[in-house]
C-alpha cells in the first residue's frame, strides 16, 4: 500500500520518533533515507512511502499517534 505523508500537525514533533517509525513501517527503507524523508515532511512538503500490506492497519494508527497527516494512494 502506498501512502502520501502530507504534514505533521504536532506543535513540537519528535523528529527521531517519526524517522524511526517511518523506517519500521516502510518497505526497503534505511535510517538515512528515513531521516531525509522526515526532514522533508517537517519542512512542509509531502512525501510518498510504501507500507507492507500486513502492517497497514497498525502503520496508520502509529501515524495518527504521531500526528502525521496522510492519504492512502493505493
Backbone bond lengths (Angstrom), bond angles and torsions (degrees), N, CA, C in turn:
res aa  C-N    CA-C-N  psi(-1)  N-CA   C-N-CA  omega(-1)  CA-C   N-CA-C  phi
1 X - - - 1.440 - - 1.530 108.12 -
2 X 1.322 115.96 137.47 1.455 120.96 178.48 1.524 109.86 -101.94
3 X 1.326 114.98 137.67 1.459 121.65 177.80 1.514 109.73 -121.80
4 X 1.301 115.88 144.49 1.448 122.63 172.75 1.531 106.00 -108.01
5 X 1.324 116.51 108.76 1.457 120.94 178.28 1.518 107.34 -81.82
6 X 1.325 116.57 118.24 1.456 121.62 -171.00 1.525 113.48 -90.51
7 X 1.322 116.70 -49.12 1.463 120.34 -176.55 1.517 109.42 -166.93
8 X 1.324 114.83 169.44 1.458 121.21 173.42 1.520 107.01 -115.63
9 X 1.319 116.42 119.44 1.459 121.71 -173.74 1.524 113.87 -90.04
10 X 1.306 117.19 -0.45 1.457 121.58 -179.66 1.526 109.74 -74.00
11 X 1.330 117.64 136.96 1.466 120.51 179.82 1.520 111.82 -66.49
12 X 1.323 116.97 -34.39 1.463 122.11 179.04 1.526 108.45 -128.06
13 X 1.329 117.40 77.07 1.471 119.93 -175.79 1.530 111.86 -67.23
14 X 1.314 115.08 142.72 1.466 122.06 177.09 1.525 107.75 -88.85
15 X 1.319 116.05 94.17 1.456 121.78 -174.70 1.524 111.60 -57.08
16 X 1.317 116.52 -42.66 1.464 121.07 -178.02 1.527 111.20 -63.95
17 X 1.324 116.80 -43.42 1.466 120.92 -179.47 1.526 111.23 -66.73
18 X 1.324 117.25 -40.51 1.458 121.09 179.21 1.526 110.01 -64.91
19 X 1.317 116.58 -46.22 1.458 121.32 -179.99 1.523 111.29 -60.97
20 X 1.317 116.53 -44.97 1.464 120.89 179.91 1.528 110.67 -63.21
21 X 1.326 116.73 -41.05 1.454 120.22 -178.75 1.530 111.50 -68.38
22 X 1.332 116.86 -40.72 1.464 120.16 177.25 1.524 109.81 -60.57
23 X 1.318 117.01 -41.76 1.452 120.96 179.33 1.532 110.94 -63.26
24 X 1.328 117.53 -39.21 1.467 121.93 -178.12 1.520 113.02 -68.19
25 X 1.323 117.46 -39.91 1.471 119.36 -172.82 1.520 113.56 -91.61
26 X 1.323 117.78 -17.44 1.457 120.92 -174.18 1.520 112.23 -85.59
27 X 1.315 114.21 154.50 1.454 122.12 175.88 1.532 108.05 -84.95
28 X 1.329 117.13 132.19 1.471 123.32 176.24 1.531 113.10 54.35
29 X 1.326 116.68 51.67 1.460 121.21 -178.82 1.519 109.05 -119.01
30 X 1.335 116.29 134.28 1.459 120.19 174.30 1.528 108.80 -110.36
31 X 1.323 116.99 173.82 1.460 121.57 -174.49 1.523 112.06 -63.66
32 X 1.315 117.20 -39.68 1.463 120.83 -178.76 1.526 111.29 -63.65
33 X 1.313 116.53 -46.35 1.463 120.79 179.49 1.528 110.89 -66.52
34 X 1.323 117.26 -38.84 1.460 120.98 178.05 1.527 111.01 -62.69
35 X 1.334 117.10 -40.19 1.469 120.47 177.16 1.521 110.89 -64.10
36 X 1.326 116.90 -41.89 1.459 121.02 179.50 1.527 111.18 -64.54
37 X 1.325 116.77 -43.31 1.463 121.06 178.54 1.524 110.41 -63.67
38 X 1.321 117.22 -40.24 1.460 121.06 178.44 1.521 111.06 -63.26
39 X 1.328 117.30 -42.87 1.466 121.03 177.27 1.529 110.99 -59.19
40 X 1.319 116.30 -44.98 1.469 121.08 179.21 1.524 110.25 -62.00
41 X 1.324 116.60 -44.93 1.460 121.70 179.87 1.522 111.27 -61.22
42 X 1.324 117.18 -45.64 1.463 120.73 -178.00 1.526 112.52 -72.28
43 X 1.329 117.45 -19.13 1.462 121.28 174.42 1.525 111.72 -78.58
44 X 1.335 116.74 -9.89 1.453 120.86 175.65 1.512 115.85 106.77
45 X 1.322 117.61 3.61 1.461 120.99 178.59 1.525 110.38 -98.20
46 X 1.317 116.24 147.69 1.460 121.41 178.86 1.525 110.28 -80.25
47 X 1.327 116.09 148.65 1.463 122.05 177.42 1.522 109.31 -134.35
48 X 1.328 115.84 151.88 1.463 122.05 178.05 1.515 109.40 -105.14
49 X 1.328 116.10 137.79 1.459 121.48 173.06 1.521 108.25 -134.95
50 X 1.322 115.69 159.81 1.454 121.03 176.21 1.520 108.31 -114.17
51 X 1.325 115.54 130.50 1.461 122.85 -177.48 1.522 108.22 -115.25
52 X 1.330 116.56 140.62 1.460 119.32 176.96 1.526 109.40 -65.68
53 X 1.314 116.28 142.51 1.459 121.17 -176.13 1.524 112.87 -62.68
54 X 1.336 117.56 -32.24 1.461 119.17 -177.63 1.524 112.35 -70.56
55 X 1.345 117.38 -20.40 1.466 121.19 179.96 1.525 112.98 -105.65
56 X 1.307 118.03 8.07 1.461 120.24 -170.29 1.530 113.45 -62.53
57 X 1.309 118.50 -42.52 1.470 120.68 -179.30 1.511 112.49 -64.29
58 X 1.306 117.14 -47.42 1.459 120.30 179.72 1.521 111.46 -70.40
59 X 1.336 117.31 -31.23 1.466 121.16 177.81 1.526 110.36 -63.89
60 X 1.321 116.91 -43.10 1.456 120.54 -179.78 1.525 111.27 -66.55
61 X 1.322 117.14 -39.55 1.477 120.37 177.37 1.526 110.54 -63.02
62 X 1.319 116.95 -42.70 1.459 121.29 179.63 1.518 112.23 -63.33
63 X 1.328 116.77 -40.18 1.462 120.22 178.10 1.523 111.25 -64.90
64 X 1.330 116.67 -40.22 1.466 119.54 176.98 1.519 110.83 -63.94
65 X 1.321 117.42 -38.66 1.459 121.78 178.95 1.532 111.08 -63.06
66 X 1.327 117.15 -34.90 1.463 121.70 178.48 1.531 112.25 -85.41
67 X 1.328 117.99 3.93 1.470 124.62 -178.79 1.522 112.70 61.92
68 X 1.321 116.45 37.00 1.463 121.45 176.85 1.538 107.42 -97.82
69 X 1.329 115.47 119.95 1.462 120.73 177.72 1.527 107.96 -80.17
70 X 1.325 116.22 139.14 1.468 120.90 -176.59 1.512 110.10 -145.50
71 X 1.326 115.30 164.70 1.459 121.04 168.83 1.517 107.87 -136.88
72 X 1.306 115.40 145.39 1.456 121.53 179.97 1.519 108.14 -84.63
73 X 1.337 115.97 122.10 1.461 120.70 -179.12 1.514 110.46 -90.16
74 X 1.322 116.39 -40.99 1.454 120.36 -174.47 1.495 110.40 -145.56
